[in-house]
């Protein structure tokens, strides 16, 4: 006679494992990838601030590398956004930025990428504002003294 208890235990264990892997692969990994990209963007905002906030000043090679890197981060952010299933619900559960905020950050990264080659006060102000938009949209900390809106208001 077959012991159905053992068979049922093994089958339920296999089903639990498979369902767990499905949840990990379809929900948790895309969220982790999105968060990792947001972390890379945070790193870039600090690491590349000297190029972003001084457009046209660094060497053309440095500007080109930074521009390409910002564009890649924007593309990566949007691709990871599209991989997260049922983004509105998932964003609420995992406390992610809204879809609109992620897309706004992506657009600002492209704007930064495009504006690094030109040098003027207007471009500097626009780049500082874009950096603020990226940080605010993705919930990346930016000190008040680094914000052009706060510094600009205090100086007037």
JOSUL-V946834 format. One record per run of one state. SS is the DSSP state (2 for helix, 1 for strand, 0 for the rest). FROM is the first residue (numbers start at 0). LEN is the number of residues. If there is no record, write none. Layout:
BEGIN
SS & FROM & LEN
SS & FROM & LEN
END
This chain:
BEGIN
0 & 0 & 3
2 & 3 & 44
0 & 47 & 1
2 & 48 & 4
0 & 52 & 7
2 & 59 & 24
0 & 83 & 3
2 & 86 & 8
0 & 94 & 4
2 & 98 & 17
0 & 115 & 5
2 & 120 & 17
0 & 137 & 6
2 & 143 & 3
0 & 146 & 1
2 & 147 & 8
0 & 155 & 1
END
